[in-house]
Amino acid sequence: MRTALEARWAAVTLADGTRVVAGRQEGPATLTVPVHGGLGRIECGPRGVGTLTRVDRRLLAAVLAYLGPER
């Protein structure tokens, strides 16, 4: 996701507290999205250039739809 969104960093935090960060986390997340079913969340830092757009948020939501349990 970090590459697709051109974010400086991205992190996945599982419900048990396990956390993995891609890139160097500096500053707060500019986007935090929960994974369906309470499995955790994905956070993204700022983009290298510009800001995250509505299309970026839709892309992340579409990917997350496949990560949670079936509804």
SULSULVEN-V551397 format. One record per backbone hydrogen bond with DSSP energy under -1.0 kcal/mol. CO is the residue of the C=O (numbers start at 1). NH is the residue of the N-H. If there is no record, write none. Layout:
BEGIN
co | nh
CO | NH
CO | NH
END
This chain:
BEGIN
co | nh
1 | 5
2 | 7
6 | 48
9 | 45
10 | 22
11 | 43
12 | 20
13 | 41
14 | 17
18 | 14
20 | 12
22 | 10
31 | 44
33 | 42
35 | 38
39 | 15
40 | 35
41 | 13
42 | 33
43 | 11
44 | 30
44 | 31
46 | 8
53 | 57
54 | 58
55 | 59
56 | 60
57 | 61
58 | 62
59 | 63
60 | 64
61 | 65
63 | 66
64 | 67
64 | 68
END
